[in-house]
């Protein structure tokens, strides 16, 4: 039973890390999609 208590903390930290990274990547994906849509709607008529 000691091995369960030894493995539990790394598993919990790993799950927290996984959920955090998933949330970050999903937010980045959503932001990129919104930016691309805004650029399409504006017609991208910027002049340099």
N, C-alpha and C positions, 0 to 999 in steps of 0.2 A: 504494500500500500504506500510505502514511502516514495516509490518511483512516480506515483500519480502526483503527489505533492511537489516532486522535483520537476516534473514536466509541465505542470499547470501554469506557472507564471510565464514561461517563454511562449506557450501557446496563446495565452491571453494577450500578451504584448504583440505577438505576431498578428493576431486577429484585429487588434486595434490599428496596427500599422496598415494592414490590408484595407480595412474600411476607410481609413484616412486617405490613402493613396487613390483608392477608387473614387472617392468623393472629389479629390483634387482633379483627377483626369476627366471625370464627367463634367465638372465645372469648366475646365479648359475647353473641352469639346463643345459645350454649349456656347461658350463665349466666341469661339472661332466660327461656329455656325451663324450666330447673330451678327457678327462682324461681316461675314461674307454676304449675308442677306442685305444688310444695310448698304454695303458697297454696290450690290446689284441694283437695289432700288434707287440709289442716288445716280446711277448711270456712270459713276466713276469718271466724272468730267473735270478732274483737277488738271490744271496746267502748271508747268514748272517754269 
